[in-house]
Each structure stands twice: as C-alpha cells, then as structure tokens.
Amino acid sequence: MEMFQKQPRMFTRSEEGLKLALDFFLNKIELKKEALIRRPCCLTFSLVERVIPCNRVMQILKSKKLLLKKEPSFGHMLTLSEEKFLEKYVEKFRDDAEELLVAYRGHMLDSSSSSPSSEEVNSY
C-alpha cells in the first residue's frame, strides 16, 4: 500500500502491466522488494522502452567490469533522464559506446513489430 501512496500514478497501470513489471524486477533482475518500495516510480516505466534497455546496458557494464566504483542503484539509473543516462552509462565508455548504444536502443531497431507480448517480455 505504501507504494501506491508514494506513487499514485501506479493506479493508471493495468493489473497485467503491474504483474509483468513486478515479475521482471523481482525475478529477472532480482531487485529487492525494499528497493521497489523506496522507488515505486520504477513500476511506472515502460518495460520495453526504458527498463529492459537500461538493464541490458547495466549487464554489459558489469560483464566488462567497467563500473569501477560502487555499482549504481538500478532504480536510480531508471530515474535519470535519457540524456543523463546516455551521458553517464554509454558515452562515458567511449571504447564500448557503440555496443552499449545498440543494447539501449535495440528495441527501436525492429520498427516492424509492435509492443512485445507478455511472453516476449518474460522470455527476456
């Protein structure tokens, strides 16, 4: 209930949309419940256009050990404007910028398809 008080905009999401988002955050990227309670706005972002692309970038940064300092909070990454996100997590890593940008914008490359179904999102 606390999440809805902090982020009343969640009431505008469909039940299925909230379930998909919760499943993705809790099971796919294993974000702790406490993190979602602190930043319930994460549940209002589009999985396809924001959450999954940010996660792809984060996975590449982790796999290449490019995050020298403490790993940033995923919730914080999502709340950055697109411009700030690209500046901090893509452009900053010039040698890997192309791969990171493709990971971030990959959903835009296939303009022939509409939004993915829940099965496609879950298979990520």
Buried (B, 14 or more C-beta within 10 A) or exposed (E): EEBEEBBEEBEEBEEEBBEBBBBBBBEBBEBEEEBBEBBBBBBBBEBBBBBBBBBBBBEBBEEEEBEEEEEBEBBEBBBBEEEEBBEEBBEEBEEBBEBBBBBBBEBEEEEEEEEBEEEEBBEB
